[in-house]
Amino acid sequence: MPIVTVQVTREGTVPERKSVSAEEKAAIIKGVSQVLLDVLNKPLESTYVVIEEVDLDNWGWGGLPTAQYRRLRAETAKS
């Protein structure tokens, strides 16, 4: 029984959204389950997909919190 955890940022896909929609989550679950069926021959009914939404303050890259990194990149792009 595979258990797959998918982490997504809790920002939504456009600035005014603050989460991933139920429809998007359903599509993620369907797609991940299908990949495990296609690649590992794991039946859909035995595959569990867990979606974790990560708040903006809880992730980063380039050695910086995400909001700070994005500000730095925006300032650099203007130059």
PDB file of N, CA, C and O in Angstrom:
ATOM      1  N   MET A   1       0.838  -1.173   0.000  1.00  0.00           N
ATOM      2  CA  MET A   1       0.000   0.000   0.000  1.00  0.00           C
ATOM      3  C   MET A   1       0.889   1.243   0.000  1.00  0.00           C
ATOM      4  O   MET A   1       1.476   1.570   1.031  1.00  0.00           O
ATOM      5  N   PRO A   2       0.999   1.931  -1.109  1.00  0.00           N
ATOM      6  CA  PRO A   2       1.802   3.150  -1.144  1.00  0.00           C
ATOM      7  C   PRO A   2       1.087   4.314  -0.450  1.00  0.00           C
ATOM      8  O   PRO A   2      -0.129   4.472  -0.555  1.00  0.00           O
ATOM      9  N   ILE A   3       1.867   5.109   0.249  1.00  0.00           N
ATOM     10  CA  ILE A   3       1.383   6.358   0.823  1.00  0.00           C
ATOM     11  C   ILE A   3       2.306   7.448   0.298  1.00  0.00           C
ATOM     12  O   ILE A   3       3.512   7.422   0.546  1.00  0.00           O
ATOM     13  N   VAL A   4       1.748   8.391  -0.417  1.00  0.00           N
ATOM     14  CA  VAL A   4       2.525   9.468  -1.022  1.00  0.00           C
ATOM     15  C   VAL A   4       2.115  10.780  -0.367  1.00  0.00           C
ATOM     16  O   VAL A   4       0.926  11.081  -0.260  1.00  0.00           O
ATOM     17  N   THR A   5       3.094  11.554   0.069  1.00  0.00           N
ATOM     18  CA  THR A   5       2.812  12.876   0.623  1.00  0.00           C
ATOM     19  C   THR A   5       3.265  13.920  -0.381  1.00  0.00           C
ATOM     20  O   THR A   5       4.409  13.912  -0.836  1.00  0.00           O
ATOM     21  N   VAL A   6       2.354  14.814  -0.716  1.00  0.00           N
ATOM     22  CA  VAL A   6       2.635  15.906  -1.644  1.00  0.00           C
ATOM     23  C   VAL A   6       2.550  17.205  -0.853  1.00  0.00           C
ATOM     24  O   VAL A   6       1.523  17.496  -0.241  1.00  0.00           O
ATOM     25  N   GLN A   7       3.613  17.974  -0.864  1.00  0.00           N
ATOM     26  CA  GLN A   7       3.591  19.270  -0.196  1.00  0.00           C
ATOM     27  C   GLN A   7       3.431  20.357  -1.245  1.00  0.00           C
ATOM     28  O   GLN A   7       4.151  20.393  -2.243  1.00  0.00           O
ATOM     29  N   VAL A   8       2.479  21.236  -0.999  1.00  0.00           N
ATOM     30  CA  VAL A   8       2.244  22.378  -1.883  1.00  0.00           C
ATOM     31  C   VAL A   8       2.216  23.636  -1.033  1.00  0.00           C
ATOM     32  O   VAL A   8       1.874  23.591   0.149  1.00  0.00           O
ATOM     33  N   THR A   9       2.573  24.745  -1.633  1.00  0.00           N
ATOM     34  CA  THR A   9       2.528  26.002  -0.892  1.00  0.00           C
ATOM     35  C   THR A   9       1.088  26.466  -0.765  1.00  0.00           C
ATOM     36  O   THR A   9       0.288  26.316  -1.688  1.00  0.00           O
ATOM     37  N   ARG A  10       0.773  27.026   0.379  1.00  0.00           N
ATOM     38  CA  ARG A  10      -0.576  27.500   0.651  1.00  0.00           C
ATOM     39  C   ARG A  10      -0.710  28.939   0.147  1.00  0.00           C
ATOM     40  O   ARG A  10      -0.954  29.865   0.922  1.00  0.00           O
ATOM     41  N   GLU A  11      -0.546  29.102  -1.150  1.00  0.00           N
ATOM     42  CA  GLU A  11      -0.675  30.423  -1.746  1.00  0.00           C
ATOM     43  C   GLU A  11      -1.756  30.445  -2.803  1.00  0.00           C
ATOM     44  O   GLU A  11      -2.207  31.516  -3.209  1.00  0.00           O
ATOM     45  N   GLY A  12      -2.173  29.284  -3.250  1.00  0.00           N
ATOM     46  CA  GLY A  12      -3.047  29.282  -4.401  1.00  0.00           C
ATOM     47  C   GLY A  12      -2.229  29.551  -5.646  1.00  0.00           C
ATOM     48  O   GLY A  12      -0.999  29.557  -5.602  1.00  0.00           O
ATOM     49  N   THR A  13      -2.899  29.769  -6.731  1.00  0.00           N
ATOM     50  CA  THR A  13      -2.184  29.944  -7.992  1.00  0.00           C
ATOM     51  C   THR A  13      -2.220  31.374  -8.511  1.00  0.00           C
ATOM     52  O   THR A  13      -1.570  31.694  -9.506  1.00  0.00           O
ATOM     53  N   VAL A  14      -2.976  32.231  -7.843  1.00  0.00           N
ATOM     54  CA  VAL A  14      -3.017  33.652  -8.184  1.00  0.00           C
ATOM     55  C   VAL A  14      -2.973  34.436  -6.876  1.00  0.00           C
ATOM     56  O   VAL A  14      -3.343  33.898  -5.832  1.00  0.00           O
ATOM     57  N   PRO A  15      -2.529  35.692  -6.904  1.00  0.00           N
ATOM     58  CA  PRO A  15      -2.301  36.441  -5.659  1.00  0.00           C
ATOM     59  C   PRO A  15      -3.495  36.509  -4.696  1.00  0.00           C
ATOM     60  O   PRO A  15      -3.294  36.493  -3.482  1.00  0.00           O
ATOM     61  N   GLU A  16      -4.701  36.583  -5.197  1.00  0.00           N
ATOM     62  CA  GLU A  16      -5.848  36.741  -4.297  1.00  0.00           C
ATOM     63  C   GLU A  16      -6.301  35.435  -3.638  1.00  0.00           C
ATOM     64  O   GLU A  16      -7.193  35.450  -2.789  1.00  0.00           O
ATOM     65  N   ARG A  17      -5.698  34.314  -4.018  1.00  0.00           N
ATOM     66  CA  ARG A  17      -6.042  33.023  -3.407  1.00  0.00           C
ATOM     67  C   ARG A  17      -5.020  32.639  -2.363  1.00  0.00           C
ATOM     68  O   ARG A  17      -3.828  32.899  -2.527  1.00  0.00           O
ATOM     69  N   LYS A  18      -5.480  32.020  -1.288  1.00  0.00           N
ATOM     70  CA  LYS A  18      -4.590  31.645  -0.192  1.00  0.00           C
ATOM     71  C   LYS A  18      -4.544  30.147   0.041  1.00  0.00           C
ATOM     72  O   LYS A  18      -4.030  29.703   1.068  1.00  0.00           O
ATOM     73  N   SER A  19      -5.069  29.354  -0.889  1.00  0.00           N
ATOM     74  CA  SER A  19      -5.004  27.906  -0.729  1.00  0.00           C
ATOM     75  C   SER A  19      -5.210  27.227  -2.073  1.00  0.00           C
ATOM     76  O   SER A  19      -5.589  27.860  -3.059  1.00  0.00           O
ATOM     77  N   VAL A  20      -4.958  25.956  -2.091  1.00  0.00           N
ATOM     78  CA  VAL A  20      -5.192  25.129  -3.271  1.00  0.00           C
ATOM     79  C   VAL A  20      -6.662  24.713  -3.222  1.00  0.00           C
ATOM     80  O   VAL A  20      -7.171  24.351  -2.162  1.00  0.00           O
ATOM     81  N   SER A  21      -7.333  24.765  -4.350  1.00  0.00           N
ATOM     82  CA  SER A  21      -8.765  24.447  -4.368  1.00  0.00           C
ATOM     83  C   SER A  21      -9.015  22.945  -4.221  1.00  0.00           C
ATOM     84  O   SER A  21      -8.119  22.129  -4.441  1.00  0.00           O
ATOM     85  N   ALA A  22     -10.229  22.603  -3.852  1.00  0.00           N
ATOM     86  CA  ALA A  22     -10.615  21.194  -3.740  1.00  0.00           C
ATOM     87  C   ALA A  22     -10.465  20.493  -5.090  1.00  0.00           C
ATOM     88  O   ALA A  22     -10.072  19.327  -5.144  1.00  0.00           O
ATOM     89  N   GLU A  23     -10.772  21.187  -6.160  1.00  0.00           N
ATOM     90  CA  GLU A  23     -10.644  20.606  -7.500  1.00  0.00           C
ATOM     91  C   GLU A  23      -9.183  20.332  -7.843  1.00  0.00           C
ATOM     92  O   GLU A  23      -8.864  19.293  -8.420  1.00  0.00           O
ATOM     93  N   GLU A  24      -8.297  21.258  -7.490  1.00  0.00           N
ATOM     94  CA  GLU A  24      -6.867  21.056  -7.736  1.00  0.00           C
ATOM     95  C   GLU A  24      -6.335  19.889  -6.905  1.00  0.00           C
ATOM     96  O   GLU A  24      -5.538  19.090  -7.397  1.00  0.00           O
ATOM     97  N   LYS A  25      -6.766  19.787  -5.662  1.00  0.00           N
ATOM     98  CA  LYS A  25      -6.332  18.678  -4.811  1.00  0.00           C
ATOM     99  C   LYS A  25      -6.815  17.350  -5.382  1.00  0.00           C
ATOM    100  O   LYS A  25      -6.073  16.367  -5.391  1.00  0.00           O
ATOM    101  N   ALA A  26      -8.058  17.320  -5.858  1.00  0.00           N
ATOM    102  CA  ALA A  26      -8.588  16.090  -6.463  1.00  0.00           C
ATOM    103  C   ALA A  26      -7.750  15.693  -7.678  1.00  0.00           C
ATOM    104  O   ALA A  26      -7.478  14.510  -7.886  1.00  0.00           O
ATOM    105  N   ALA A  27      -7.341  16.678  -8.482  1.00  0.00           N
ATOM    106  CA  ALA A  27      -6.527  16.394  -9.664  1.00  0.00           C
ATOM    107  C   ALA A  27      -5.152  15.874  -9.273  1.00  0.00           C
ATOM    108  O   ALA A  27      -4.615  14.986  -9.934  1.00  0.00           O
ATOM    109  N   ILE A  28      -4.575  16.419  -8.202  1.00  0.00           N
ATOM    110  CA  ILE A  28      -3.277  15.932  -7.714  1.00  0.00           C
ATOM    111  C   ILE A  28      -3.403  14.482  -7.267  1.00  0.00           C
ATOM    112  O   ILE A  28      -2.578  13.642  -7.627  1.00  0.00           O
ATOM    113  N   ILE A  29      -4.430  14.191  -6.488  1.00  0.00           N
ATOM    114  CA  ILE A  29      -4.644  12.828  -5.996  1.00  0.00           C
ATOM    115  C   ILE A  29      -4.823  11.856  -7.158  1.00  0.00           C
ATOM    116  O   ILE A  29      -4.235  10.775  -7.168  1.00  0.00           O
ATOM    117  N   LYS A  30      -5.629  12.243  -8.126  1.00  0.00           N
ATOM    118  CA  LYS A  30      -5.869  11.382  -9.291  1.00  0.00           C
ATOM    119  C   LYS A  30      -4.574  11.147 -10.072  1.00  0.00           C
ATOM    120  O   LYS A  30      -4.263  10.013 -10.435  1.00  0.00           O
ATOM    121  N   GLY A  31      -3.826  12.213 -10.327  1.00  0.00           N
ATOM    122  CA  GLY A  31      -2.607  12.105 -11.118  1.00  0.00           C
ATOM    123  C   GLY A  31      -1.525  11.288 -10.442  1.00  0.00           C
ATOM    124  O   GLY A  31      -0.889  10.449 -11.082  1.00  0.00           O
ATOM    125  N   VAL A  32      -1.306  11.522  -9.149  1.00  0.00           N
ATOM    126  CA  VAL A  32      -0.286  10.768  -8.416  1.00  0.00           C
ATOM    127  C   VAL A  32      -0.666   9.295  -8.361  1.00  0.00           C
ATOM    128  O   VAL A  32       0.177   8.420  -8.560  1.00  0.00           O
ATOM    129  N   SER A  33      -1.934   9.029  -8.092  1.00  0.00           N
ATOM    130  CA  SER A  33      -2.395   7.638  -8.041  1.00  0.00           C
ATOM    131  C   SER A  33      -2.200   6.946  -9.384  1.00  0.00           C
ATOM    132  O   SER A  33      -1.811   5.780  -9.438  1.00  0.00           O
ATOM    133  N   GLN A  34      -2.472   7.666 -10.465  1.00  0.00           N
ATOM    134  CA  GLN A  34      -2.319   7.094 -11.802  1.00  0.00           C
ATOM    135  C   GLN A  34      -0.858   6.784 -12.111  1.00  0.00           C
ATOM    136  O   GLN A  34      -0.561   5.760 -12.725  1.00  0.00           O
ATOM    137  N   VAL A  35       0.054   7.655 -11.694  1.00  0.00           N
ATOM    138  CA  VAL A  35       1.476   7.413 -11.907  1.00  0.00           C
ATOM    139  C   VAL A  35       1.911   6.128 -11.198  1.00  0.00           C
ATOM    140  O   VAL A  35       2.657   5.331 -11.767  1.00  0.00           O
ATOM    141  N   LEU A  36       1.455   5.926  -9.977  1.00  0.00           N
ATOM    142  CA  LEU A  36       1.825   4.709  -9.250  1.00  0.00           C
ATOM    143  C   LEU A  36       1.225   3.468  -9.893  1.00  0.00           C
ATOM    144  O   LEU A  36       1.830   2.397  -9.866  1.00  0.00           O
ATOM    145  N   LEU A  37       0.046   3.609 -10.466  1.00  0.00           N
ATOM    146  CA  LEU A  37      -0.544   2.494 -11.207  1.00  0.00           C
ATOM    147  C   LEU A  37       0.283   2.202 -12.453  1.00  0.00           C
ATOM    148  O   LEU A  37       0.618   1.048 -12.719  1.00  0.00           O
ATOM    149  N   ASP A  38       0.612   3.236 -13.215  1.00  0.00           N
ATOM    150  CA  ASP A  38       1.337   3.070 -14.472  1.00  0.00           C
ATOM    151  C   ASP A  38       2.774   2.570 -14.274  1.00  0.00           C
ATOM    152  O   ASP A  38       3.252   1.726 -15.032  1.00  0.00           O
ATOM    153  N   VAL A  39       3.452   3.092 -13.261  1.00  0.00           N
ATOM    154  CA  VAL A  39       4.863   2.786 -13.078  1.00  0.00           C
ATOM    155  C   VAL A  39       5.087   1.539 -12.223  1.00  0.00           C
ATOM    156  O   VAL A  39       5.928   0.700 -12.546  1.00  0.00           O
ATOM    157  N   LEU A  40       4.330   1.424 -11.136  1.00  0.00           N
ATOM    158  CA  LEU A  40       4.564   0.339 -10.185  1.00  0.00           C
ATOM    159  C   LEU A  40       3.445  -0.700 -10.149  1.00  0.00           C
ATOM    160  O   LEU A  40       3.502  -1.660  -9.381  1.00  0.00           O
ATOM    161  N   ASN A  41       2.432  -0.498 -10.982  1.00  0.00           N
ATOM    162  CA  ASN A  41       1.285  -1.405 -11.032  1.00  0.00           C
ATOM    163  C   ASN A  41       0.561  -1.491  -9.680  1.00  0.00           C
ATOM    164  O   ASN A  41       0.056  -2.549  -9.306  1.00  0.00           O
ATOM    165  N   LYS A  42       0.518  -0.372  -8.960  1.00  0.00           N
ATOM    166  CA  LYS A  42      -0.171  -0.311  -7.677  1.00  0.00           C
ATOM    167  C   LYS A  42      -1.634   0.053  -7.923  1.00  0.00           C
ATOM    168  O   LYS A  42      -1.911   1.075  -8.551  1.00  0.00           O
ATOM    169  N   PRO A  43      -2.567  -0.753  -7.445  1.00  0.00           N
ATOM    170  CA  PRO A  43      -3.982  -0.472  -7.678  1.00  0.00           C
ATOM    171  C   PRO A  43      -4.406   0.878  -7.082  1.00  0.00           C
ATOM    172  O   PRO A  43      -3.932   1.276  -6.018  1.00  0.00           O
ATOM    173  N   LEU A  44      -5.292   1.560  -7.778  1.00  0.00           N
ATOM    174  CA  LEU A  44      -5.770   2.854  -7.301  1.00  0.00           C
ATOM    175  C   LEU A  44      -6.357   2.751  -5.899  1.00  0.00           C
ATOM    176  O   LEU A  44      -6.152   3.637  -5.068  1.00  0.00           O
ATOM    177  N   GLU A  45      -7.086   1.671  -5.638  1.00  0.00           N
ATOM    178  CA  GLU A  45      -7.764   1.545  -4.349  1.00  0.00           C
ATOM    179  C   GLU A  45      -6.821   1.247  -3.183  1.00  0.00           C
ATOM    180  O   GLU A  45      -7.253   1.246  -2.030  1.00  0.00           O
ATOM    181  N   SER A  46      -5.554   0.996  -3.463  1.00  0.00           N
ATOM    182  CA  SER A  46      -4.619   0.756  -2.362  1.00  0.00           C
ATOM    183  C   SER A  46      -3.593   1.880  -2.223  1.00  0.00           C
ATOM    184  O   SER A  46      -2.650   1.767  -1.440  1.00  0.00           O
ATOM    185  N   THR A  47      -3.774   2.959  -2.978  1.00  0.00           N
ATOM    186  CA  THR A  47      -2.842   4.081  -2.938  1.00  0.00           C
ATOM    187  C   THR A  47      -3.444   5.237  -2.155  1.00  0.00           C
ATOM    188  O   THR A  47      -4.558   5.683  -2.431  1.00  0.00           O
ATOM    189  N   TYR A  48      -2.688   5.712  -1.178  1.00  0.00           N
ATOM    190  CA  TYR A  48      -3.110   6.863  -0.381  1.00  0.00           C
ATOM    191  C   TYR A  48      -2.255   8.063  -0.770  1.00  0.00           C
ATOM    192  O   TYR A  48      -1.035   7.954  -0.892  1.00  0.00           O
ATOM    193  N   VAL A  49      -2.903   9.203  -0.962  1.00  0.00           N
ATOM    194  CA  VAL A  49      -2.195  10.442  -1.277  1.00  0.00           C
ATOM    195  C   VAL A  49      -2.564  11.460  -0.208  1.00  0.00           C
ATOM    196  O   VAL A  49      -3.742  11.743   0.011  1.00  0.00           O
ATOM    197  N   VAL A  50      -1.560  12.003   0.452  1.00  0.00           N
ATOM    198  CA  VAL A  50      -1.757  13.000   1.490  1.00  0.00           C
ATOM    199  C   VAL A  50      -1.234  14.327   0.959  1.00  0.00           C
ATOM    200  O   VAL A  50      -0.095  14.411   0.499  1.00  0.00           O
ATOM    201  N   ILE A  51      -2.059  15.353   1.022  1.00  0.00           N
ATOM    202  CA  ILE A  51      -1.643  16.678   0.569  1.00  0.00           C
ATOM    203  C   ILE A  51      -1.441  17.559   1.796  1.00  0.00           C
ATOM    204  O   ILE A  51      -2.341  17.725   2.619  1.00  0.00           O
ATOM    205  N   GLU A  52      -0.247  18.114   1.898  1.00  0.00           N
ATOM    206  CA  GLU A  52       0.080  19.039   2.981  1.00  0.00           C
ATOM    207  C   GLU A  52       0.288  20.422   2.377  1.00  0.00           C
ATOM    208  O   GLU A  52       1.097  20.598   1.467  1.00  0.00           O
ATOM    209  N   GLU A  53      -0.447  21.392   2.889  1.00  0.00           N
ATOM    210  CA  GLU A  53      -0.252  22.769   2.445  1.00  0.00           C
ATOM    211  C   GLU A  53       0.705  23.461   3.412  1.00  0.00           C
ATOM    212  O   GLU A  53       0.517  23.420   4.628  1.00  0.00           O
ATOM    213  N   VAL A  54       1.721  24.090   2.858  1.00  0.00           N
ATOM    214  CA  VAL A  54       2.765  24.730   3.650  1.00  0.00           C
ATOM    215  C   VAL A  54       2.570  26.244   3.578  1.00  0.00           C
ATOM    216  O   VAL A  54       2.528  26.824   2.493  1.00  0.00           O
ATOM    217  N   ASP A  55       2.452  26.875   4.749  1.00  0.00           N
ATOM    218  CA  ASP A  55       2.315  28.333   4.797  1.00  0.00           C
ATOM    219  C   ASP A  55       3.561  29.020   4.247  1.00  0.00           C
ATOM    220  O   ASP A  55       4.662  28.476   4.326  1.00  0.00           O
ATOM    221  N   LEU A  56       3.387  30.199   3.699  1.00  0.00           N
ATOM    222  CA  LEU A  56       4.484  30.957   3.095  1.00  0.00           C
ATOM    223  C   LEU A  56       5.639  31.155   4.071  1.00  0.00           C
ATOM    224  O   LEU A  56       6.802  31.102   3.669  1.00  0.00           O
ATOM    225  N   ASP A  57       5.335  31.382   5.345  1.00  0.00           N
ATOM    226  CA  ASP A  57       6.389  31.624   6.338  1.00  0.00           C
ATOM    227  C   ASP A  57       7.195  30.374   6.661  1.00  0.00           C
ATOM    228  O   ASP A  57       8.225  30.463   7.329  1.00  0.00           O
ATOM    229  N   ASN A  58       6.751  29.224   6.204  1.00  0.00           N
ATOM    230  CA  ASN A  58       7.385  27.963   6.588  1.00  0.00           C
ATOM    231  C   ASN A  58       8.245  27.340   5.503  1.00  0.00           C
ATOM    232  O   ASN A  58       8.527  26.143   5.555  1.00  0.00           O
ATOM    233  N   TRP A  59       8.667  28.126   4.522  1.00  0.00           N
ATOM    234  CA  TRP A  59       9.569  27.592   3.509  1.00  0.00           C
ATOM    235  C   TRP A  59      10.389  28.729   2.909  1.00  0.00           C
ATOM    236  O   TRP A  59      10.051  29.905   3.042  1.00  0.00           O
ATOM    237  N   GLY A  60      11.457  28.350   2.258  1.00  0.00           N
ATOM    238  CA  GLY A  60      12.307  29.350   1.633  1.00  0.00           C
ATOM    239  C   GLY A  60      13.298  28.675   0.709  1.00  0.00           C
ATOM    240  O   GLY A  60      13.346  27.448   0.621  1.00  0.00           O
ATOM    241  N   TRP A  61      14.077  29.470   0.030  1.00  0.00           N
ATOM    242  CA  TRP A  61      15.160  28.941  -0.810  1.00  0.00           C
ATOM    243  C   TRP A  61      16.190  30.030  -0.996  1.00  0.00           C
ATOM    244  O   TRP A  61      15.945  31.201  -0.704  1.00  0.00           O
ATOM    245  N   GLY A  62      17.343  29.627  -1.484  1.00  0.00           N
ATOM    246  CA  GLY A  62      18.427  30.587  -1.652  1.00  0.00           C
ATOM    247  C   GLY A  62      18.935  31.115  -0.318  1.00  0.00           C
ATOM    248  O   GLY A  62      19.540  32.186  -0.261  1.00  0.00           O
ATOM    249  N   GLY A  63      18.691  30.363   0.762  1.00  0.00           N
ATOM    250  CA  GLY A  63      19.148  30.781   2.078  1.00  0.00           C
ATOM    251  C   GLY A  63      18.286  31.834   2.741  1.00  0.00           C
ATOM    252  O   GLY A  63      18.674  32.392   3.767  1.00  0.00           O
ATOM    253  N   LEU A  64      17.117  32.118   2.171  1.00  0.00           N
ATOM    254  CA  LEU A  64      16.255  33.171   2.692  1.00  0.00           C
ATOM    255  C   LEU A  64      14.812  32.684   2.819  1.00  0.00           C
ATOM    256  O   LEU A  64      14.401  31.763   2.113  1.00  0.00           O
ATOM    257  N   PRO A  65      14.035  33.311   3.730  1.00  0.00           N
ATOM    258  CA  PRO A  65      12.601  33.046   3.723  1.00  0.00           C
ATOM    259  C   PRO A  65      12.016  33.456   2.370  1.00  0.00           C
ATOM    260  O   PRO A  65      12.514  34.384   1.732  1.00  0.00           O
ATOM    261  N   THR A  66      10.990  32.783   1.946  1.00  0.00           N
ATOM    262  CA  THR A  66      10.452  32.982   0.604  1.00  0.00           C
ATOM    263  C   THR A  66      10.102  34.440   0.295  1.00  0.00           C
ATOM    264  O   THR A  66      10.485  34.953  -0.757  1.00  0.00           O
ATOM    265  N   ALA A  67       9.384  35.108   1.189  1.00  0.00           N
ATOM    266  CA  ALA A  67       8.979  36.497   0.921  1.00  0.00           C
ATOM    267  C   ALA A  67      10.201  37.386   0.712  1.00  0.00           C
ATOM    268  O   ALA A  67      10.208  38.227  -0.186  1.00  0.00           O
ATOM    269  N   GLN A  68      11.222  37.208   1.525  1.00  0.00           N
ATOM    270  CA  GLN A  68      12.453  38.003   1.393  1.00  0.00           C
ATOM    271  C   GLN A  68      13.164  37.683   0.081  1.00  0.00           C
ATOM    272  O   GLN A  68      13.641  38.587  -0.605  1.00  0.00           O
ATOM    273  N   TYR A  69      13.234  36.412  -0.263  1.00  0.00           N
ATOM    274  CA  TYR A  69      13.879  36.008  -1.513  1.00  0.00           C
ATOM    275  C   TYR A  69      13.167  36.617  -2.716  1.00  0.00           C
ATOM    276  O   TYR A  69      13.813  37.109  -3.641  1.00  0.00           O
ATOM    277  N   ARG A  70      11.839  36.583  -2.701  1.00  0.00           N
ATOM    278  CA  ARG A  70      11.069  37.154  -3.814  1.00  0.00           C
ATOM    279  C   ARG A  70      11.283  38.655  -3.925  1.00  0.00           C
ATOM    280  O   ARG A  70      11.410  39.180  -5.031  1.00  0.00           O
ATOM    281  N   ARG A  71      11.327  39.360  -2.783  1.00  0.00           N
ATOM    282  CA  ARG A  71      11.588  40.808  -2.825  1.00  0.00           C
ATOM    283  C   ARG A  71      12.950  41.088  -3.440  1.00  0.00           C
ATOM    284  O   ARG A  71      13.090  41.981  -4.275  1.00  0.00           O
ATOM    285  N   LEU A  72      13.947  40.326  -3.028  1.00  0.00           N
ATOM    286  CA  LEU A  72      15.299  40.503  -3.555  1.00  0.00           C
ATOM    287  C   LEU A  72      15.322  40.273  -5.062  1.00  0.00           C
ATOM    288  O   LEU A  72      15.930  41.045  -5.803  1.00  0.00           O
ATOM    289  N   ARG A  73      14.662  39.214  -5.510  1.00  0.00           N
ATOM    290  CA  ARG A  73      14.623  38.938  -6.965  1.00  0.00           C
ATOM    291  C   ARG A  73      13.898  40.039  -7.720  1.00  0.00           C
ATOM    292  O   ARG A  73      14.319  40.416  -8.814  1.00  0.00           O
ATOM    293  N   ALA A  74      12.809  40.564  -7.153  1.00  0.00           N
ATOM    294  CA  ALA A  74      12.062  41.636  -7.813  1.00  0.00           C
ATOM    295  C   ALA A  74      12.921  42.890  -7.928  1.00  0.00           C
ATOM    296  O   ALA A  74      12.911  43.562  -8.960  1.00  0.00           O
ATOM    297  N   GLU A  75      13.656  43.200  -6.881  1.00  0.00           N
ATOM    298  CA  GLU A  75      14.548  44.370  -6.908  1.00  0.00           C
ATOM    299  C   GLU A  75      15.655  44.182  -7.930  1.00  0.00           C
ATOM    300  O   GLU A  75      16.013  45.122  -8.639  1.00  0.00           O
ATOM    301  N   THR A  76      16.197  42.983  -8.010  1.00  0.00           N
ATOM    302  CA  THR A  76      17.247  42.683  -8.974  1.00  0.00           C
ATOM    303  C   THR A  76      16.729  42.772 -10.405  1.00  0.00           C
ATOM    304  O   THR A  76      17.439  43.245 -11.293  1.00  0.00           O
ATOM    305  N   ALA A  77      15.500  42.321 -10.634  1.00  0.00           N
ATOM    306  CA  ALA A  77      14.917  42.362 -11.972  1.00  0.00           C
ATOM    307  C   ALA A  77      14.688  43.797 -12.439  1.00  0.00           C
ATOM    308  O   ALA A  77      14.768  44.079 -13.635  1.00  0.00           O
ATOM    309  N   LYS A  78      14.408  44.695 -11.514  1.00  0.00           N
ATOM    310  CA  LYS A  78      14.174  46.100 -11.872  1.00  0.00           C
ATOM    311  C   LYS A  78      15.462  46.797 -12.287  1.00  0.00           C
ATOM    312  O   LYS A  78      15.435  47.764 -13.048  1.00  0.00           O
ATOM    313  N   SER A  79      16.590  46.302 -11.784  1.00  0.00           N
ATOM    314  CA  SER A  79      17.891  46.953 -12.046  1.00  0.00           C
ATOM    315  C   SER A  79      18.385  46.676 -13.437  1.00  0.00           C
ATOM    316  O   SER A  79      19.458  47.146 -13.816  1.00  0.00           O
TER     317      SER A  79
END
